[in-house]
Amino acid sequence: MQVFNVQGMSCGHCVKAITQALQARDPAASVRVDLAAREVGVESALTTEQVIAAITEEGYDAKIA
């Protein structure tokens, strides 16, 4: 599982937006979001760059943890 630090997440809507963005690119992706730690764990066939791009396109700042 890849873990990313994501700035700007604060609510359930953020979780839903990020999860949907990633699963739109890989429907089999497993996404775990920890709002308190501002981390997103992703198990997917997507590359690190593709995950960061998907999260960034939703308006969040993401980098590999």
N, C-alpha and C positions, 0 to 999 in steps of 0.2 A: 504494500500500500504506500502510495506517495502522499506526503503530508505537506500542505502549503499554509503559510501564514497569509491571512487575508484581512486587510484593514477595511473598515467601513461597515462590517456586519453588525447589526444590532437587534434584529427581531426575526420572527418566524417568516416574514415575507422575504427577508434576505436569504434565509436557508432555502426556501422554496425556489427563488429565482436562480440561485447558484446550482441547486440540484437539477432543476429542469434544463438549464443551459448545458450542463455536462451530459445529461441523459439524452438530450436532443442529438448530441454528436456521437454518443455511444449508449444505446438503450440498455445495454447490459452492465453499465457502470454502477459500482457500489459507491455511494457518497455518504460520508460521516462528517457532520458539522458540529464543532464545539464552539458555541458563541462566546463563552467566557474566556477561552484560550485564544479565540480568533484563529482557529485552525480548521482546515478542511482536509479530510483524508479521502483519497480517491483510489479505488481499485478499478482499473480500466485498461483497455488496449490503447487509449490515447497517449500521446507523448507528453512529456512535461510541458513543452511549449504549447501544445494544443489545449491542455488543461488551463494553463495561465491565460491563454488567449480567450477561452470561453468565459472565465471568471472576470477578466478585464473588460470584456464586451458588455458585461452586466453592470459595470460601473464601480467595480471593486479593485483595489490594489492587491495583487497576489504575487508571492514569490515562494520558492521552494524553502521549506523549513530546514 
